[in-house]
Amino acid sequence: MNVMTLNGYHAKIEYDEALDLFRGEILGLSGGADFYGKNPRELRAEFKKSLQVYLEVCKEKGLEPRRHFSGKFNLRIPAELHERLAIAAQAQGKSINTLAQEALQRSIAP
């Protein structure tokens, strides 16, 4: 995963072939902010500038900079997988929710 981190904020980094630049998009914001750079050092400097401008605008407008996450989301899966998860969870003495949380945590662990 191409992610750059600065002051607890994360940005997805992609190469824009048309511009011959790297593009960063700051993730988890209540609005949008992006930045461009030719190399990692320039990209990090532009990340810092873009984040600073975004945070200043949010402060001026009285907006929360980070997106609010409720801790809930719906997941649609095939009925067969649902059944297999339910059986596996019961066999382990866990809820499907706990089993899913554990699997999701493993998928993002460094």
FIKOL-457842 format. One line per field, with one value per residue: residue number from 0; residue in three letters; x negated, y negated, z of N, C-alpha, C in turn. Coordinates in Angstrom, 2 decimals, padded with zeros to 5 digits, always signed. Each point is the difference from the previous one (the first is absolute). Layout:
% residues N
seq [NUM	...]
type [ALA	...]
n_c1 [X	...]
n_c2 [Y	...]
n_c3 [Z	...]
ca_c1 [X	...]
ca_c2 [Y	...]
ca_c3 [Z	...]
c_c1 [X	...]
c_c2 [Y	...]
c_c3 [Z	...]
***
This chain:
% residues 110
seq [0	1	2	3	4	5	6	7	8	9	10	11	12	13	14	15	16	17	18	19	20	21	22	23	24	25	26	27	28	29	30	31	32	33	34	35	36	37	38	39	40	41	42	43	44	45	46	47	48	49	50	51	52	53	54	55	56	57	58	59	60	61	62	63	64	65	66	67	68	69	70	71	72	73	74	75	76	77	78	79	80	81	82	83	84	85	86	87	88	89	90	91	92	93	94	95	96	97	98	99	100	101	102	103	104	105	106	107	108	109]
type [MET	ASN	VAL	MET	THR	LEU	ASN	GLY	TYR	HIS	ALA	LYS	ILE	GLU	TYR	ASP	GLU	ALA	LEU	ASP	LEU	PHE	ARG	GLY	GLU	ILE	LEU	GLY	LEU	SER	GLY	GLY	ALA	ASP	PHE	TYR	GLY	LYS	ASN	PRO	ARG	GLU	LEU	ARG	ALA	GLU	PHE	LYS	LYS	SER	LEU	GLN	VAL	TYR	LEU	GLU	VAL	CYS	LYS	GLU	LYS	GLY	LEU	GLU	PRO	ARG	ARG	HIS	PHE	SER	GLY	LYS	PHE	ASN	LEU	ARG	ILE	PRO	ALA	GLU	LEU	HIS	GLU	ARG	LEU	ALA	ILE	ALA	ALA	GLN	ALA	GLN	GLY	LYS	SER	ILE	ASN	THR	LEU	ALA	GLN	GLU	ALA	LEU	GLN	ARG	SER	ILE	ALA	PRO]
n_c1 [-000.85	+000.27	-000.38	+000.17	-000.70	+000.79	-000.55	+000.00	-000.31	+000.81	-000.89	+000.90	-001.08	+000.20	-000.41	-000.06	+000.19	+001.22	-000.15	-000.34	+001.00	-000.42	+001.14	+000.21	+000.79	+000.28	-000.13	+001.26	+000.05	+000.55	-001.09	-000.45	-001.16	-000.68	-001.04	-001.00	-000.85	-001.24	-000.24	-000.44	-001.16	+000.17	+000.34	-000.96	-000.80	+000.47	-000.18	-001.12	-000.29	+000.37	-000.57	-001.04	+000.09	+000.14	-000.93	-000.68	+000.36	-000.25	-001.11	-000.29	+000.37	-000.75	-000.77	+000.49	-001.35	+000.15	+000.14	+001.26	-000.51	+001.14	-000.84	+000.90	+000.11	+000.70	+000.02	-000.01	+000.37	-000.52	+001.20	-000.68	-000.60	+001.17	+000.50	-001.03	+000.18	+001.30	-000.23	-000.94	+000.80	+001.06	-000.72	-000.31	+001.31	+000.07	+000.21	+000.86	+000.53	-000.23	+000.50	+000.94	+000.15	-000.16	+000.81	+000.84	-000.18	+000.06	+001.01	+000.03	-000.31	-000.95]
n_c2 [+001.17	-000.93	-000.04	-001.31	-000.09	-000.95	-000.14	+001.30	-000.67	+000.65	+000.22	+000.27	+000.68	-000.69	+000.67	-001.28	+000.96	-000.51	-000.20	+001.29	+000.11	+000.01	+000.62	-000.84	+000.87	-001.03	+001.07	+000.36	-000.87	-001.04	-000.42	-000.69	+000.65	-000.56	+000.61	-000.65	+000.91	-000.39	-000.10	+000.98	-000.64	-000.24	+001.27	+000.31	-000.86	+000.48	+001.20	-000.42	-000.61	+001.04	+000.79	-000.82	-000.15	+001.32	+000.19	-000.94	+000.52	+001.22	-000.50	-000.65	+001.14	+000.32	+000.62	+001.18	-000.01	+000.81	+000.94	-000.01	+000.97	+000.61	+000.75	-000.41	+001.15	-000.06	+001.30	-000.01	+001.22	+000.96	+000.52	+000.66	-001.15	-000.61	+001.06	+000.02	-001.32	+000.15	+001.02	-000.68	-001.05	+000.76	+000.61	-001.27	+000.06	-000.48	-001.30	-000.10	-000.95	+000.77	+001.04	-000.81	-000.49	+001.23	+000.43	-001.01	+000.20	+001.29	-000.40	-000.78	+001.09	-000.76]
n_c3 [+000.00	-000.87	+001.28	+000.05	+001.12	+000.47	+001.19	-000.18	-001.08	-000.81	-000.96	-000.93	-000.42	-001.11	-001.05	-000.38	-000.89	-000.08	+001.31	+000.01	+000.90	+001.25	+000.22	+000.99	+000.59	+000.79	+000.77	+000.15	-000.99	+000.59	-000.60	-001.02	-000.08	-001.01	-000.53	-000.60	-000.48	-000.29	+001.31	+000.77	-000.11	-001.30	-000.15	+000.89	-000.64	-001.16	+000.53	+000.56	-001.16	-000.72	+000.90	+000.03	-001.31	-000.15	+000.95	-000.65	-001.17	+000.50	+000.53	-001.13	-000.57	+001.05	-000.90	+000.25	+000.12	+001.03	-000.88	+000.34	+000.74	-000.28	-000.72	-000.89	-000.68	-001.11	+000.06	-001.32	+000.37	-000.73	-000.16	-000.92	-000.29	+000.02	-000.63	-000.82	-000.07	-000.11	-000.79	-000.69	+000.03	-000.25	-000.92	-000.21	+000.18	-001.24	-000.07	-001.00	+000.76	+001.05	-000.64	-000.44	+001.22	+000.43	-000.96	+000.25	+001.28	-000.27	-000.74	+001.09	+000.70	+000.53]
ca_c1 [+000.85	-000.78	+000.57	-000.94	+000.60	-000.52	+000.75	+001.21	+000.83	-000.50	+000.29	-000.22	-000.88	+000.09	-000.74	+000.84	-000.81	+000.27	-000.73	-001.34	-000.16	+000.68	+001.16	+000.42	+001.35	+000.07	+001.13	+000.70	+000.39	+001.41	+000.00	-001.04	-001.27	-001.00	-001.27	-000.82	-001.43	-000.85	-000.75	+000.53	-000.24	+000.92	+001.35	+000.21	+000.11	+001.31	+000.97	+000.02	+000.65	+001.41	+000.66	+000.05	+001.04	+001.29	+000.33	+000.30	+001.33	+000.97	+000.07	+000.71	+001.41	+000.56	+000.27	-000.84	-000.82	+000.04	+001.30	+000.48	+000.30	+000.91	-000.36	+000.95	+000.16	+000.68	-000.83	+000.80	-000.78	+000.87	+000.67	-000.84	-001.08	+000.65	+000.23	-001.30	-000.47	+000.82	-000.42	-001.35	+000.11	+000.59	-000.98	-001.05	+000.62	-000.06	+001.04	-000.49	-000.61	-001.34	-000.79	-000.26	-000.94	-001.33	-000.48	-000.29	-001.19	-001.15	-000.22	-000.66	-001.15	-001.27]
ca_c2 [-001.17	-001.23	-000.97	-000.89	-000.46	-001.25	-000.51	+000.80	+000.01	+000.96	-000.35	+001.02	-000.54	+000.64	-000.68	-000.54	+000.09	-001.15	-001.16	+000.46	-000.39	+000.82	-000.68	+000.47	-000.35	+000.17	+000.89	-000.14	-001.39	-000.31	-000.62	+000.56	-000.70	+000.78	-000.69	+000.62	-000.17	+000.74	+001.02	+000.13	-001.18	-001.05	+000.47	-000.20	-001.44	-000.42	+000.60	-000.88	-001.25	+000.26	+000.29	-001.25	-000.83	+000.64	-000.18	-001.43	-000.24	+000.62	-000.83	-001.23	+000.30	+000.73	+001.38	+001.08	+000.43	+001.44	+000.65	+000.75	+001.40	+000.47	+001.33	+000.95	+000.00	+001.19	+000.81	+000.97	+001.17	+001.10	+000.74	+001.15	-000.50	-000.38	+001.25	+000.53	-000.87	+000.27	+001.29	-000.17	-000.82	+000.82	+001.02	-000.66	-000.67	-001.43	-000.52	-000.30	-001.32	+000.16	+000.70	-000.97	-001.00	+000.62	+000.16	-001.33	-000.48	+000.71	-000.47	-001.31	+000.03	-000.20]
ca_c3 [+000.00	-000.09	+000.93	+000.66	+001.25	+000.53	+001.16	+000.23	-001.20	-000.98	-001.39	-001.02	-001.02	-001.31	-001.06	-001.06	-001.21	-000.87	+000.52	+000.38	+001.40	+000.99	+000.58	+001.31	+000.43	+001.46	+000.31	+001.28	+000.25	-000.23	-001.32	-000.86	-000.10	-000.69	-000.21	-001.03	+000.15	-000.93	+000.72	+001.38	+000.84	-000.45	+000.32	+001.44	+000.24	-000.51	+000.93	+001.17	-000.39	-000.30	+001.27	+000.76	-000.60	+000.28	+001.42	+000.20	-000.57	+000.91	+001.21	-000.36	-000.26	+001.13	-000.41	+000.52	-001.14	-000.23	-000.22	+001.17	-000.25	+001.05	+000.47	-000.59	-001.45	-000.52	-000.87	-000.75	-000.37	-000.46	+001.07	+000.37	+000.86	+001.26	+000.73	+000.44	+001.07	+001.19	+000.55	+000.54	+001.21	+001.05	+000.38	+000.79	+001.14	-000.26	-000.89	-001.35	+000.09	+000.55	-001.01	-001.07	+000.52	+000.06	-001.38	-000.52	+000.69	-000.59	-001.38	-000.01	+000.90	-000.72]
c_c1 [-000.90	+000.65	-001.13	+000.72	-000.71	+000.91	+001.31	+000.99	-000.66	+000.42	-000.33	-000.82	+000.13	-000.81	+000.98	-000.85	+000.17	-000.79	-001.46	-000.37	+000.66	+001.11	+000.32	+001.41	+000.10	+001.29	+000.64	+000.43	+001.50	+000.18	-001.11	-001.25	-000.98	-001.24	-000.81	-001.47	-000.77	-000.72	+000.51	-000.21	+000.95	+001.44	+000.32	+000.17	+001.37	+001.13	+000.15	+000.73	+001.50	+000.78	+000.17	+001.11	+001.38	+000.43	+000.35	+001.40	+001.08	+000.18	+000.80	+001.51	+000.67	+000.37	-000.95	-000.83	+000.08	+001.43	+000.37	+000.33	+000.79	-000.43	+000.94	-000.07	+000.68	-000.92	+000.89	-000.90	+000.95	+000.56	-000.85	-001.14	+000.55	+000.21	-001.32	-000.59	+000.76	-000.43	-001.38	+000.03	+000.56	-001.01	-001.11	+000.56	-000.03	+001.22	-000.60	-000.72	-001.44	-000.92	-000.38	-000.99	-001.42	-000.60	-000.37	-001.27	-001.25	-000.31	-000.69	-001.21	-001.29	-000.81]
c_c2 [-001.24	-001.08	-000.79	-000.56	-001.26	-000.48	+000.74	+000.00	+000.90	-000.44	+001.18	-000.64	+000.82	-000.81	-000.44	-000.09	-001.21	-001.23	+000.31	-000.47	+001.05	-000.85	+000.63	-000.47	+000.29	+000.73	-000.34	-001.41	-000.19	-000.72	+000.63	-000.85	+000.91	-000.85	+000.79	-000.24	+000.88	+001.17	+000.06	-001.24	-001.14	+000.36	-000.22	-001.49	-000.51	+000.56	-000.93	-001.31	+000.19	+000.25	-001.27	-000.92	+000.57	-000.24	-001.46	-000.33	+000.59	-000.84	-001.28	+000.22	+000.76	+001.43	+000.98	+000.53	+001.49	+000.50	+000.79	+001.43	+000.54	+001.33	+001.06	-000.11	+001.30	+000.71	+001.03	+001.12	+001.09	+000.77	+001.18	-000.41	-000.39	+001.25	+000.55	-000.84	+000.26	+001.30	-000.11	-000.80	+000.81	+001.03	-000.59	-000.72	-001.52	-000.42	-000.20	-001.34	+000.09	+000.67	-000.95	-001.07	+000.54	+000.12	-001.36	-000.57	+000.65	-000.55	-001.35	-000.07	-000.15	+001.28]
c_c3 [+000.00	+000.85	+000.65	+001.23	+000.49	+001.12	+000.23	-001.15	-001.03	-001.40	-000.90	-001.10	-001.28	-001.00	-001.08	-001.26	-000.91	+000.43	+000.30	+001.40	+000.89	+000.60	+001.34	+000.30	+001.49	+000.32	+001.34	+000.34	-000.23	-001.34	-000.82	+000.00	-000.71	-000.25	-001.02	+000.30	-000.97	+000.65	+001.44	+000.87	-000.36	+000.35	+001.47	+000.32	-000.45	+000.86	+001.19	-000.31	-000.20	+001.28	+000.82	-000.53	+000.32	+001.44	+000.31	-000.51	+000.92	+001.26	-000.26	-000.15	+001.13	-000.32	+000.67	-001.17	-000.33	-000.16	+001.26	-000.43	+001.18	+000.61	-000.54	-001.51	-000.41	-000.96	-000.68	-000.46	-000.50	+001.20	+000.47	+000.92	+001.36	+000.87	+000.55	+001.13	+001.30	+000.67	+000.64	+001.30	+001.16	+000.50	+000.88	+001.23	-000.13	-000.80	-001.40	+000.02	+000.51	-001.01	-001.14	+000.45	+000.02	-001.41	-000.59	+000.63	-000.57	-001.39	-000.07	+000.90	-000.82	-000.11]
***
